[in-house]
Amino acid sequence: MKRLHVSLGTADLEKSVAFYSTLFGAEPSVRRPGYAKWMLDDPRVNFVVENQSGEIGFSHAGIQVESQDELGEIFDRMKQAEAPYLPEGVTTCCYAKSEKSWTADPDGVRWEAFYTFHQMDEFGTGPMLQKLDMGDDASACGCSAPQAEAPKVEVAASSGCCAG
């Protein structure tokens, strides 16, 4: 079974935790410095607020899976979507050891697909996806470059993993 993931950057983590705890009727499932996560069943969502990235507002969306078999299926769909595809592999990000890949929709909204192996004590690092660019063959209408070409991706290695 899959779970929708939404990540938001916040200026005031404490105010955001209070707001979303009231909105969801539940306290965060995971609470760490600069980070809070709700693993809700109704609606089925992995919802994160964090202040590690320095950004405020919507960061990215994702699909979290419960098995590595499901992950392969989602990765295949990401590759077939005629959009940029960035396989990140196994990484520590947002206090979790996960395997993940990234893509972007025609409007540049970043999506990740991931399987979480286990929780970690450290926040971790990962790519800062500043831009998933379709390359020179992409047109203004949002059409994508041919799959044979690798997407251009700007990556800042030292940035937070959930930065957007």
PyMOL commands that set and color helices and strands:
alter all, ss='L'
color gray80, all
select helices_A, chain A and resi 13-24+68-80
alter helices_A, ss='H'
color red, helices_A
select strands_A, chain A and resi 3-9+30-32+35-41+44-50+57-65+85-93+96-104+110-119+129-133+152-155
alter strands_A, ss='S'
color yellow, strands_A
deselect
rebuild
show_as cartoon
